[in-house]
C-alpha cells in the first residue's frame, strides 16, 4: 500500500488583524454618517478605506484560506473588497452625491452578510452578531443612497460606531487567545468551533482527507 503524507503548515490567526482593521473602517464610516466628520472629508475617508483597511482585510482573508478557515476567509474576503469598492466610490463622488448603484450594492451586500450571520449562529455567535449588525448598517446605508429619509444615514453611522466597539473587543479577544493559547476574553464558541480550539490533534485531523486542497476535487 502506498504511503500518503499530508503536511499541515501552521499559520497565525488572521482574525485579530481582520477585526481591528474592520473596526477602524467602521469608525470612519460612522464618523462620516453621524456628523463627526464634515461631508468634505468623504474623499479622505475613501482613500483611507482603500489604502489602509482593504489591504489588511485582504491579507487576513488570504491567511484564513491558507489556515483552512473557509468561513472566516469568506467573510474577510467579502469585506475586503467591500472596503475597496466603497473607498473608490467615495474618492470619485462629490461630497453630497447619492448613487442608486451603490445603494443596490449595499442591499446585496447586506443580504449576503445576513446569510453568513445565519451560518455562524451555531458555532460562532459573537461573529454572527457582528455580521448581523453589519448587515443592518449596510441596509440603512442603501436606503440613504436611494434617497431615503435622513435618519437612515444617521442610524447607519451610529450602528457603525457600535460595530467599532464590538470589533475592538473581538480583535483583542482573538489576539490574547492566540498569544496565551487559551481563552482570556469570552468569544462564545460552540460545537465544532469550540472543539477546533479545545480538541486534541486527532480531532483536528480526523476529517483532513475531505478538506479542500487534499481531496481530489472541490
mmCIF file of the C-alpha atoms, coordinates in Angstrom:
data_MODEL
# 
_entry.id   MODEL 
# 
loop_
_atom_site.group_PDB 
_atom_site.id 
_atom_site.type_symbol 
_atom_site.label_atom_id 
_atom_site.label_alt_id 
_atom_site.label_comp_id 
_atom_site.label_asym_id 
_atom_site.label_entity_id 
_atom_site.label_seq_id 
_atom_site.pdbx_PDB_ins_code 
_atom_site.Cartn_x 
_atom_site.Cartn_y 
_atom_site.Cartn_z 
_atom_site.occupancy 
_atom_site.B_iso_or_equiv 
_atom_site.pdbx_formal_charge 
_atom_site.auth_seq_id 
_atom_site.auth_comp_id 
_atom_site.auth_asym_id 
_atom_site.auth_atom_id 
_atom_site.pdbx_PDB_model_num 
ATOM 1   C CA . UNK A 1 1   ? 0.000   0.000  0.000  1.00 0.00 ? 1   UNK A CA 1 
ATOM 2   C CA . UNK A 1 2   ? 1.383   3.410  -0.967 1.00 0.00 ? 2   UNK A CA 1 
ATOM 3   C CA . UNK A 1 3   ? 2.012   5.703  1.975  1.00 0.00 ? 3   UNK A CA 1 
ATOM 4   C CA . UNK A 1 4   ? 0.445   9.151  1.746  1.00 0.00 ? 4   UNK A CA 1 
ATOM 5   C CA . UNK A 1 5   ? 1.809   12.027 3.768  1.00 0.00 ? 5   UNK A CA 1 
ATOM 6   C CA . UNK A 1 6   ? -0.039  15.277 4.368  1.00 0.00 ? 6   UNK A CA 1 
ATOM 7   C CA . UNK A 1 7   ? 1.942   18.184 5.780  1.00 0.00 ? 7   UNK A CA 1 
ATOM 8   C CA . UNK A 1 8   ? -0.109  20.745 7.682  1.00 0.00 ? 8   UNK A CA 1 
ATOM 9   C CA . UNK A 1 9   ? 1.619   24.125 7.962  1.00 0.00 ? 9   UNK A CA 1 
ATOM 10  C CA . UNK A 1 10  ? 0.644   26.222 10.999 1.00 0.00 ? 10  UNK A CA 1 
ATOM 11  C CA . UNK A 1 11  ? -0.406  29.828 10.470 1.00 0.00 ? 11  UNK A CA 1 
ATOM 12  C CA . UNK A 1 12  ? -1.030  32.622 12.936 1.00 0.00 ? 12  UNK A CA 1 
ATOM 13  C CA . UNK A 1 13  ? -4.669  33.597 13.329 1.00 0.00 ? 13  UNK A CA 1 
ATOM 14  C CA . UNK A 1 14  ? -5.741  36.379 10.999 1.00 0.00 ? 14  UNK A CA 1 
ATOM 15  C CA . UNK A 1 15  ? -8.863  37.237 12.993 1.00 0.00 ? 15  UNK A CA 1 
ATOM 16  C CA . UNK A 1 16  ? -7.186  39.803 15.250 1.00 0.00 ? 16  UNK A CA 1 
ATOM 17  C CA . UNK A 1 17  ? -5.839  41.788 12.298 1.00 0.00 ? 17  UNK A CA 1 
ATOM 18  C CA . UNK A 1 18  ? -9.133  41.373 10.460 1.00 0.00 ? 18  UNK A CA 1 
ATOM 19  C CA . UNK A 1 19  ? -11.221 42.597 13.395 1.00 0.00 ? 19  UNK A CA 1 
ATOM 20  C CA . UNK A 1 20  ? -9.012  45.588 14.203 1.00 0.00 ? 20  UNK A CA 1 
ATOM 21  C CA . UNK A 1 21  ? -8.850  46.850 10.611 1.00 0.00 ? 21  UNK A CA 1 
ATOM 22  C CA . UNK A 1 22  ? -12.567 46.138 10.150 1.00 0.00 ? 22  UNK A CA 1 
ATOM 23  C CA . UNK A 1 23  ? -13.342 48.185 13.256 1.00 0.00 ? 23  UNK A CA 1 
ATOM 24  C CA . UNK A 1 24  ? -11.300 51.157 12.088 1.00 0.00 ? 24  UNK A CA 1 
ATOM 25  C CA . UNK A 1 25  ? -13.122 51.103 8.754  1.00 0.00 ? 25  UNK A CA 1 
ATOM 26  C CA . UNK A 1 26  ? -16.475 51.088 10.535 1.00 0.00 ? 26  UNK A CA 1 
ATOM 27  C CA . UNK A 1 27  ? -15.409 54.003 12.716 1.00 0.00 ? 27  UNK A CA 1 
ATOM 28  C CA . UNK A 1 28  ? -14.632 56.039 9.591  1.00 0.00 ? 28  UNK A CA 1 
ATOM 29  C CA . UNK A 1 29  ? -17.981 55.177 8.009  1.00 0.00 ? 29  UNK A CA 1 
ATOM 30  C CA . UNK A 1 30  ? -19.703 56.023 11.258 1.00 0.00 ? 30  UNK A CA 1 
ATOM 31  C CA . UNK A 1 31  ? -17.990 59.380 11.585 1.00 0.00 ? 31  UNK A CA 1 
ATOM 32  C CA . UNK A 1 32  ? -18.950 60.310 8.049  1.00 0.00 ? 32  UNK A CA 1 
ATOM 33  C CA . UNK A 1 33  ? -22.616 59.383 8.550  1.00 0.00 ? 33  UNK A CA 1 
ATOM 34  C CA . UNK A 1 34  ? -23.296 60.654 12.058 1.00 0.00 ? 34  UNK A CA 1 
ATOM 35  C CA . UNK A 1 35  ? -21.782 64.106 11.623 1.00 0.00 ? 35  UNK A CA 1 
ATOM 36  C CA . UNK A 1 36  ? -18.426 63.686 13.348 1.00 0.00 ? 36  UNK A CA 1 
ATOM 37  C CA . UNK A 1 37  ? -16.746 64.340 10.007 1.00 0.00 ? 37  UNK A CA 1 
ATOM 38  C CA . UNK A 1 38  ? -17.606 67.049 7.503  1.00 0.00 ? 38  UNK A CA 1 
ATOM 39  C CA . UNK A 1 39  ? -19.038 65.849 4.171  1.00 0.00 ? 39  UNK A CA 1 
ATOM 40  C CA . UNK A 1 40  ? -15.915 67.266 2.513  1.00 0.00 ? 40  UNK A CA 1 
ATOM 41  C CA . UNK A 1 41  ? -13.937 64.521 4.292  1.00 0.00 ? 41  UNK A CA 1 
ATOM 42  C CA . UNK A 1 42  ? -15.632 61.916 2.097  1.00 0.00 ? 42  UNK A CA 1 
ATOM 43  C CA . UNK A 1 43  ? -12.701 61.694 -0.317 1.00 0.00 ? 43  UNK A CA 1 
ATOM 44  C CA . UNK A 1 44  ? -10.203 61.294 2.527  1.00 0.00 ? 44  UNK A CA 1 
ATOM 45  C CA . UNK A 1 45  ? -12.300 58.570 4.126  1.00 0.00 ? 45  UNK A CA 1 
ATOM 46  C CA . UNK A 1 46  ? -12.496 56.764 0.783  1.00 0.00 ? 46  UNK A CA 1 
ATOM 47  C CA . UNK A 1 47  ? -8.730  56.942 0.389  1.00 0.00 ? 47  UNK A CA 1 
ATOM 48  C CA . UNK A 1 48  ? -8.125  55.516 3.861  1.00 0.00 ? 48  UNK A CA 1 
ATOM 49  C CA . UNK A 1 49  ? -10.626 52.694 3.292  1.00 0.00 ? 49  UNK A CA 1 
ATOM 50  C CA . UNK A 1 50  ? -8.928  51.725 0.025  1.00 0.00 ? 50  UNK A CA 1 
ATOM 51  C CA . UNK A 1 51  ? -5.313  52.207 1.137  1.00 0.00 ? 51  UNK A CA 1 
ATOM 52  C CA . UNK A 1 52  ? -5.432  51.038 4.760  1.00 0.00 ? 52  UNK A CA 1 
ATOM 53  C CA . UNK A 1 53  ? -8.445  48.864 5.530  1.00 0.00 ? 53  UNK A CA 1 
ATOM 54  C CA . UNK A 1 54  ? -8.671  46.977 2.224  1.00 0.00 ? 54  UNK A CA 1 
ATOM 55  C CA . UNK A 1 55  ? -5.104  45.550 2.105  1.00 0.00 ? 55  UNK A CA 1 
ATOM 56  C CA . UNK A 1 56  ? -5.193  44.440 5.742  1.00 0.00 ? 56  UNK A CA 1 
ATOM 57  C CA . UNK A 1 57  ? -8.561  42.719 5.293  1.00 0.00 ? 57  UNK A CA 1 
ATOM 58  C CA . UNK A 1 58  ? -7.316  41.100 2.089  1.00 0.00 ? 58  UNK A CA 1 
ATOM 59  C CA . UNK A 1 59  ? -4.207  39.789 3.848  1.00 0.00 ? 59  UNK A CA 1 
ATOM 60  C CA . UNK A 1 60  ? -6.392  38.433 6.643  1.00 0.00 ? 60  UNK A CA 1 
ATOM 61  C CA . UNK A 1 61  ? -8.604  36.655 4.104  1.00 0.00 ? 61  UNK A CA 1 
ATOM 62  C CA . UNK A 1 62  ? -5.611  35.045 2.364  1.00 0.00 ? 62  UNK A CA 1 
ATOM 63  C CA . UNK A 1 63  ? -4.180  33.800 5.673  1.00 0.00 ? 63  UNK A CA 1 
ATOM 64  C CA . UNK A 1 64  ? -7.602  32.456 6.667  1.00 0.00 ? 64  UNK A CA 1 
ATOM 65  C CA . UNK A 1 65  ? -7.833  30.466 3.423  1.00 0.00 ? 65  UNK A CA 1 
ATOM 66  C CA . UNK A 1 66  ? -4.336  29.054 3.982  1.00 0.00 ? 66  UNK A CA 1 
ATOM 67  C CA . UNK A 1 67  ? -5.330  28.118 7.528  1.00 0.00 ? 67  UNK A CA 1 
ATOM 68  C CA . UNK A 1 68  ? -8.361  26.234 6.149  1.00 0.00 ? 68  UNK A CA 1 
ATOM 69  C CA . UNK A 1 69  ? -10.830 28.603 7.829  1.00 0.00 ? 69  UNK A CA 1 
ATOM 70  C CA . UNK A 1 70  ? -13.355 28.758 4.995  1.00 0.00 ? 70  UNK A CA 1 
ATOM 71  C CA . UNK A 1 71  ? -15.961 30.697 6.949  1.00 0.00 ? 71  UNK A CA 1 
ATOM 72  C CA . UNK A 1 72  ? -13.526 33.323 8.222  1.00 0.00 ? 72  UNK A CA 1 
ATOM 73  C CA . UNK A 1 73  ? -11.896 33.665 4.816  1.00 0.00 ? 73  UNK A CA 1 
ATOM 74  C CA . UNK A 1 74  ? -15.254 34.152 3.094  1.00 0.00 ? 74  UNK A CA 1 
ATOM 75  C CA . UNK A 1 75  ? -16.334 36.893 5.470  1.00 0.00 ? 75  UNK A CA 1 
ATOM 76  C CA . UNK A 1 76  ? -12.967 38.650 5.434  1.00 0.00 ? 76  UNK A CA 1 
ATOM 77  C CA . UNK A 1 77  ? -12.759 38.402 1.638  1.00 0.00 ? 77  UNK A CA 1 
ATOM 78  C CA . UNK A 1 78  ? -16.206 39.913 1.150  1.00 0.00 ? 78  UNK A CA 1 
ATOM 79  C CA . UNK A 1 79  ? -15.459 42.783 3.491  1.00 0.00 ? 79  UNK A CA 1 
ATOM 80  C CA . UNK A 1 80  ? -12.002 43.324 1.981  1.00 0.00 ? 80  UNK A CA 1 
ATOM 81  C CA . UNK A 1 81  ? -13.280 44.124 -1.483 1.00 0.00 ? 81  UNK A CA 1 
ATOM 82  C CA . UNK A 1 82  ? -16.231 45.964 0.022  1.00 0.00 ? 82  UNK A CA 1 
ATOM 83  C CA . UNK A 1 83  ? -13.810 48.433 1.618  1.00 0.00 ? 83  UNK A CA 1 
ATOM 84  C CA . UNK A 1 84  ? -12.065 48.869 -1.717 1.00 0.00 ? 84  UNK A CA 1 
ATOM 85  C CA . UNK A 1 85  ? -15.322 49.363 -3.620 1.00 0.00 ? 85  UNK A CA 1 
ATOM 86  C CA . UNK A 1 86  ? -16.749 51.868 -1.149 1.00 0.00 ? 86  UNK A CA 1 
ATOM 87  C CA . UNK A 1 87  ? -13.408 53.635 -0.856 1.00 0.00 ? 87  UNK A CA 1 
ATOM 88  C CA . UNK A 1 88  ? -13.054 54.097 -4.595 1.00 0.00 ? 88  UNK A CA 1 
ATOM 89  C CA . UNK A 1 89  ? -16.681 55.210 -4.897 1.00 0.00 ? 89  UNK A CA 1 
ATOM 90  C CA . UNK A 1 90  ? -16.157 57.832 -2.200 1.00 0.00 ? 90  UNK A CA 1 
ATOM 91  C CA . UNK A 1 91  ? -12.985 59.165 -3.807 1.00 0.00 ? 91  UNK A CA 1 
ATOM 92  C CA . UNK A 1 92  ? -14.822 59.674 -7.116 1.00 0.00 ? 92  UNK A CA 1 
ATOM 93  C CA . UNK A 1 93  ? -18.081 61.153 -5.797 1.00 0.00 ? 93  UNK A CA 1 
ATOM 94  C CA . UNK A 1 94  ? -18.850 64.700 -4.740 1.00 0.00 ? 94  UNK A CA 1 
ATOM 95  C CA . UNK A 1 95  ? -19.421 65.249 -1.036 1.00 0.00 ? 95  UNK A CA 1 
ATOM 96  C CA . UNK A 1 96  ? -23.231 65.105 -1.238 1.00 0.00 ? 96  UNK A CA 1 
ATOM 97  C CA . UNK A 1 97  ? -23.685 62.746 -4.188 1.00 0.00 ? 97  UNK A CA 1 
ATOM 98  C CA . UNK A 1 98  ? -26.003 59.744 -3.918 1.00 0.00 ? 98  UNK A CA 1 
ATOM 99  C CA . UNK A 1 99  ? -25.838 56.655 -6.114 1.00 0.00 ? 99  UNK A CA 1 
ATOM 100 C CA . UNK A 1 100 ? -28.551 54.077 -6.659 1.00 0.00 ? 100 UNK A CA 1 
ATOM 101 C CA . UNK A 1 101 ? -25.866 51.696 -7.932 1.00 0.00 ? 101 UNK A CA 1 
ATOM 102 C CA . UNK A 1 102 ? -24.020 51.955 -4.619 1.00 0.00 ? 102 UNK A CA 1 
ATOM 103 C CA . UNK A 1 103 ? -27.330 51.587 -2.809 1.00 0.00 ? 103 UNK A CA 1 
ATOM 104 C CA . UNK A 1 104 ? -28.198 48.424 -4.704 1.00 0.00 ? 104 UNK A CA 1 
ATOM 105 C CA . UNK A 1 105 ? -24.744 47.089 -3.919 1.00 0.00 ? 105 UNK A CA 1 
ATOM 106 C CA . UNK A 1 106 ? -25.306 47.846 -0.216 1.00 0.00 ? 106 UNK A CA 1 
ATOM 107 C CA . UNK A 1 107 ? -28.603 45.919 -0.301 1.00 0.00 ? 107 UNK A CA 1 
ATOM 108 C CA . UNK A 1 108 ? -26.973 42.927 -1.969 1.00 0.00 ? 108 UNK A CA 1 
ATOM 109 C CA . UNK A 1 109 ? -24.040 43.034 0.418  1.00 0.00 ? 109 UNK A CA 1 
ATOM 110 C CA . UNK A 1 110 ? -26.382 43.262 3.419  1.00 0.00 ? 110 UNK A CA 1 
ATOM 111 C CA . UNK A 1 111 ? -28.288 40.182 2.241  1.00 0.00 ? 111 UNK A CA 1 
ATOM 112 C CA . UNK A 1 112 ? -25.070 38.212 1.729  1.00 0.00 ? 112 UNK A CA 1 
ATOM 113 C CA . UNK A 1 113 ? -23.675 39.150 5.132  1.00 0.00 ? 113 UNK A CA 1 
ATOM 114 C CA . UNK A 1 114 ? -27.004 38.246 6.744  1.00 0.00 ? 114 UNK A CA 1 
ATOM 115 C CA . UNK A 1 115 ? -26.665 34.758 5.260  1.00 0.00 ? 115 UNK A CA 1 
ATOM 116 C CA . UNK A 1 116 ? -23.172 34.482 6.748  1.00 0.00 ? 116 UNK A CA 1 
ATOM 117 C CA . UNK A 1 117 ? -24.566 35.573 10.112 1.00 0.00 ? 117 UNK A CA 1 
ATOM 118 C CA . UNK A 1 118 ? -27.174 32.800 9.974  1.00 0.00 ? 118 UNK A CA 1 
ATOM 119 C CA . UNK A 1 119 ? -24.448 30.268 9.158  1.00 0.00 ? 119 UNK A CA 1 
ATOM 120 C CA . UNK A 1 120 ? -22.329 31.478 12.085 1.00 0.00 ? 120 UNK A CA 1 
ATOM 121 C CA . UNK A 1 121 ? -25.006 31.255 14.783 1.00 0.00 ? 121 UNK A CA 1 
ATOM 122 C CA . UNK A 1 122 ? -24.473 27.593 15.623 1.00 0.00 ? 122 UNK A CA 1 
ATOM 123 C CA . UNK A 1 123 ? -20.721 27.814 16.180 1.00 0.00 ? 123 UNK A CA 1 
ATOM 124 C CA . UNK A 1 124 ? -19.627 31.452 16.411 1.00 0.00 ? 124 UNK A CA 1 
ATOM 125 C CA . UNK A 1 125 ? -22.432 33.534 17.940 1.00 0.00 ? 125 UNK A CA 1 
ATOM 126 C CA . UNK A 1 126 ? -20.255 36.608 18.550 1.00 0.00 ? 126 UNK A CA 1 
ATOM 127 C CA . UNK A 1 127 ? -19.266 36.740 14.887 1.00 0.00 ? 127 UNK A CA 1 
ATOM 128 C CA . UNK A 1 128 ? -22.913 36.125 13.968 1.00 0.00 ? 128 UNK A CA 1 
ATOM 129 C CA . UNK A 1 129 ? -23.906 39.202 15.995 1.00 0.00 ? 129 UNK A CA 1 
ATOM 130 C CA . UNK A 1 130 ? -21.321 41.473 14.400 1.00 0.00 ? 130 UNK A CA 1 
ATOM 131 C CA . UNK A 1 131 ? -22.238 40.217 10.923 1.00 0.00 ? 131 UNK A CA 1 
ATOM 132 C CA . UNK A 1 132 ? -25.944 40.717 11.600 1.00 0.00 ? 132 UNK A CA 1 
ATOM 133 C CA . UNK A 1 133 ? -25.419 44.269 12.837 1.00 0.00 ? 133 UNK A CA 1 
ATOM 134 C CA . UNK A 1 134 ? -23.171 44.976 9.850  1.00 0.00 ? 134 UNK A CA 1 
ATOM 135 C CA . UNK A 1 135 ? -25.937 43.792 7.538  1.00 0.00 ? 135 UNK A CA 1 
ATOM 136 C CA . UNK A 1 136 ? -28.362 46.232 9.178  1.00 0.00 ? 136 UNK A CA 1 
ATOM 137 C CA . UNK A 1 137 ? -25.851 49.081 8.786  1.00 0.00 ? 137 UNK A CA 1 
ATOM 138 C CA . UNK A 1 138 ? -25.378 48.283 5.102  1.00 0.00 ? 138 UNK A CA 1 
ATOM 139 C CA . UNK A 1 139 ? -29.141 48.159 4.564  1.00 0.00 ? 139 UNK A CA 1 
ATOM 140 C CA . UNK A 1 140 ? -29.602 51.603 6.147  1.00 0.00 ? 140 UNK A CA 1 
ATOM 141 C CA . UNK A 1 141 ? -26.750 52.955 4.013  1.00 0.00 ? 141 UNK A CA 1 
ATOM 142 C CA . UNK A 1 142 ? -28.502 51.522 0.955  1.00 0.00 ? 142 UNK A CA 1 
ATOM 143 C CA . UNK A 1 143 ? -31.744 53.250 1.920  1.00 0.00 ? 143 UNK A CA 1 
ATOM 144 C CA . UNK A 1 144 ? -29.834 56.520 2.141  1.00 0.00 ? 144 UNK A CA 1 
ATOM 145 C CA . UNK A 1 145 ? -28.317 56.042 -1.317 1.00 0.00 ? 145 UNK A CA 1 
ATOM 146 C CA . UNK A 1 146 ? -31.839 55.504 -2.680 1.00 0.00 ? 146 UNK A CA 1 
ATOM 147 C CA . UNK A 1 147 ? -32.825 58.964 -1.396 1.00 0.00 ? 147 UNK A CA 1 
ATOM 148 C CA . UNK A 1 148 ? -34.354 57.602 1.794  1.00 0.00 ? 148 UNK A CA 1 
ATOM 149 C CA . UNK A 1 149 ? -35.012 59.624 4.970  1.00 0.00 ? 149 UNK A CA 1 
ATOM 150 C CA . UNK A 1 150 ? -32.102 61.390 6.666  1.00 0.00 ? 150 UNK A CA 1 
ATOM 151 C CA . UNK A 1 151 ? -32.440 59.286 9.809  1.00 0.00 ? 151 UNK A CA 1 
ATOM 152 C CA . UNK A 1 152 ? -31.409 56.162 7.877  1.00 0.00 ? 152 UNK A CA 1 
ATOM 153 C CA . UNK A 1 153 ? -27.983 57.660 7.143  1.00 0.00 ? 153 UNK A CA 1 
ATOM 154 C CA . UNK A 1 154 ? -27.561 58.835 10.736 1.00 0.00 ? 154 UNK A CA 1 
ATOM 155 C CA . UNK A 1 155 ? -28.634 55.440 12.056 1.00 0.00 ? 155 UNK A CA 1 
ATOM 156 C CA . UNK A 1 156 ? -26.123 53.681 9.823  1.00 0.00 ? 156 UNK A CA 1 
ATOM 157 C CA . UNK A 1 157 ? -23.420 55.909 11.316 1.00 0.00 ? 157 UNK A CA 1 
ATOM 158 C CA . UNK A 1 158 ? -24.214 55.141 14.937 1.00 0.00 ? 158 UNK A CA 1 
ATOM 159 C CA . UNK A 1 159 ? -24.564 51.437 14.168 1.00 0.00 ? 159 UNK A CA 1 
ATOM 160 C CA . UNK A 1 160 ? -21.098 51.579 12.590 1.00 0.00 ? 160 UNK A CA 1 
ATOM 161 C CA . UNK A 1 161 ? -19.720 53.142 15.781 1.00 0.00 ? 161 UNK A CA 1 
ATOM 162 C CA . UNK A 1 162 ? -21.273 50.310 17.810 1.00 0.00 ? 162 UNK A CA 1 
ATOM 163 C CA . UNK A 1 163 ? -19.695 47.794 15.451 1.00 0.00 ? 163 UNK A CA 1 
ATOM 164 C CA . UNK A 1 164 ? -16.333 49.501 16.025 1.00 0.00 ? 164 UNK A CA 1 
ATOM 165 C CA . UNK A 1 165 ? -16.623 48.777 19.751 1.00 0.00 ? 165 UNK A CA 1 
ATOM 166 C CA . UNK A 1 166 ? -17.558 45.132 19.221 1.00 0.00 ? 166 UNK A CA 1 
ATOM 167 C CA . UNK A 1 167 ? -14.762 44.696 16.663 1.00 0.00 ? 167 UNK A CA 1 
ATOM 168 C CA . UNK A 1 168 ? -12.160 46.097 19.069 1.00 0.00 ? 168 UNK A CA 1 
ATOM 169 C CA . UNK A 1 169 ? -13.314 43.631 21.711 1.00 0.00 ? 169 UNK A CA 1 
ATOM 170 C CA . UNK A 1 170 ? -13.216 40.751 19.233 1.00 0.00 ? 170 UNK A CA 1 
ATOM 171 C CA . UNK A 1 171 ? -9.771  41.677 17.933 1.00 0.00 ? 171 UNK A CA 1 
ATOM 172 C CA . UNK A 1 172 ? -8.361  41.873 21.459 1.00 0.00 ? 172 UNK A CA 1 
ATOM 173 C CA . UNK A 1 173 ? -10.040 38.590 22.448 1.00 0.00 ? 173 UNK A CA 1 
ATOM 174 C CA . UNK A 1 174 ? -8.628  36.676 19.455 1.00 0.00 ? 174 UNK A CA 1 
ATOM 175 C CA . UNK A 1 175 ? -5.186  38.257 19.886 1.00 0.00 ? 175 UNK A CA 1 
ATOM 176 C CA . UNK A 1 176 ? -4.934  37.321 23.583 1.00 0.00 ? 176 UNK A CA 1 
ATOM 177 C CA . UNK A 1 177 ? -6.287  33.862 22.843 1.00 0.00 ? 177 UNK A CA 1 
ATOM 178 C CA . UNK A 1 178 ? -3.613  33.214 20.232 1.00 0.00 ? 178 UNK A CA 1 
ATOM 179 C CA . UNK A 1 179 ? -0.762  34.628 22.332 1.00 0.00 ? 179 UNK A CA 1 
ATOM 180 C CA . UNK A 1 180 ? -1.684  32.834 25.559 1.00 0.00 ? 180 UNK A CA 1 
ATOM 181 C CA . UNK A 1 181 ? -3.052  29.688 23.889 1.00 0.00 ? 181 UNK A CA 1 
ATOM 182 C CA . UNK A 1 182 ? -6.199  29.836 25.993 1.00 0.00 ? 182 UNK A CA 1 
ATOM 183 C CA . UNK A 1 183 ? -9.384  31.844 26.133 1.00 0.00 ? 183 UNK A CA 1 
ATOM 184 C CA . UNK A 1 184 ? -8.878  35.100 28.044 1.00 0.00 ? 184 UNK A CA 1 
ATOM 185 C CA . UNK A 1 185 ? -11.925 37.070 26.943 1.00 0.00 ? 185 UNK A CA 1 
ATOM 186 C CA . UNK A 1 186 ? -15.029 35.043 26.030 1.00 0.00 ? 186 UNK A CA 1 
ATOM 187 C CA . UNK A 1 187 ? -15.771 34.686 22.326 1.00 0.00 ? 187 UNK A CA 1 
ATOM 188 C CA . UNK A 1 188 ? -18.659 32.271 22.920 1.00 0.00 ? 188 UNK A CA 1 
ATOM 189 C CA . UNK A 1 189 ? -17.604 29.454 20.582 1.00 0.00 ? 189 UNK A CA 1 
ATOM 190 C CA . UNK A 1 190 ? -19.906 26.447 20.446 1.00 0.00 ? 190 UNK A CA 1 
ATOM 191 C CA . UNK A 1 191 ? -19.938 22.993 18.881 1.00 0.00 ? 191 UNK A CA 1 
ATOM 192 C CA . UNK A 1 192 ? -17.317 22.260 16.257 1.00 0.00 ? 192 UNK A CA 1 
ATOM 193 C CA . UNK A 1 193 ? -15.842 25.758 16.581 1.00 0.00 ? 193 UNK A CA 1 
ATOM 194 C CA . UNK A 1 194 ? -15.164 25.174 20.258 1.00 0.00 ? 194 UNK A CA 1 
ATOM 195 C CA . UNK A 1 195 ? -13.761 21.716 19.600 1.00 0.00 ? 195 UNK A CA 1 
ATOM 196 C CA . UNK A 1 196 ? -11.395 23.170 16.995 1.00 0.00 ? 196 UNK A CA 1 
ATOM 197 C CA . UNK A 1 197 ? -9.706  25.135 19.781 1.00 0.00 ? 197 UNK A CA 1 
ATOM 198 C CA . UNK A 1 198 ? -10.040 22.762 22.711 1.00 0.00 ? 198 UNK A CA 1 
ATOM 199 C CA . UNK A 1 199 ? -9.914  19.360 20.970 1.00 0.00 ? 199 UNK A CA 1 
ATOM 200 C CA . UNK A 1 200 ? -6.786  17.212 20.651 1.00 0.00 ? 200 UNK A CA 1 
ATOM 201 C CA . UNK A 1 201 ? -4.716  16.777 17.486 1.00 0.00 ? 201 UNK A CA 1 
ATOM 202 C CA . UNK A 1 202 ? -6.597  13.631 16.460 1.00 0.00 ? 202 UNK A CA 1 
ATOM 203 C CA . UNK A 1 203 ? -9.883  15.540 16.492 1.00 0.00 ? 203 UNK A CA 1 
ATOM 204 C CA . UNK A 1 204 ? -8.307  18.292 14.386 1.00 0.00 ? 204 UNK A CA 1 
ATOM 205 C CA . UNK A 1 205 ? -7.070  15.918 11.678 1.00 0.00 ? 205 UNK A CA 1 
ATOM 206 C CA . UNK A 1 206 ? -9.935  13.419 11.659 1.00 0.00 ? 206 UNK A CA 1 
ATOM 207 C CA . UNK A 1 207 ? -11.582 14.873 8.543  1.00 0.00 ? 207 UNK A CA 1 
ATOM 208 C CA . UNK A 1 208 ? -8.447  16.157 6.838  1.00 0.00 ? 208 UNK A CA 1 
ATOM 209 C CA . UNK A 1 209 ? -8.869  13.843 3.842  1.00 0.00 ? 209 UNK A CA 1 
ATOM 210 C CA . UNK A 1 210 ? -12.097 15.661 2.933  1.00 0.00 ? 210 UNK A CA 1 
ATOM 211 C CA . UNK A 1 211 ? -10.586 19.161 3.097  1.00 0.00 ? 211 UNK A CA 1 
ATOM 212 C CA . UNK A 1 212 ? -10.245 21.354 0.007  1.00 0.00 ? 212 UNK A CA 1 
ATOM 213 C CA . UNK A 1 213 ? -6.697  21.065 -1.303 1.00 0.00 ? 213 UNK A CA 1 
ATOM 214 C CA . UNK A 1 214 ? -6.467  17.457 -0.109 1.00 0.00 ? 214 UNK A CA 1 
ATOM 215 C CA . UNK A 1 215 ? -9.476  15.818 -1.731 1.00 0.00 ? 215 UNK A CA 1 
ATOM 216 C CA . UNK A 1 216 ? -9.399  15.291 -5.492 1.00 0.00 ? 216 UNK A CA 1 
ATOM 217 C CA . UNK A 1 217 ? -11.990 17.902 -6.473 1.00 0.00 ? 217 UNK A CA 1 
ATOM 218 C CA . UNK A 1 218 ? -13.675 20.875 -4.807 1.00 0.00 ? 218 UNK A CA 1 
# 
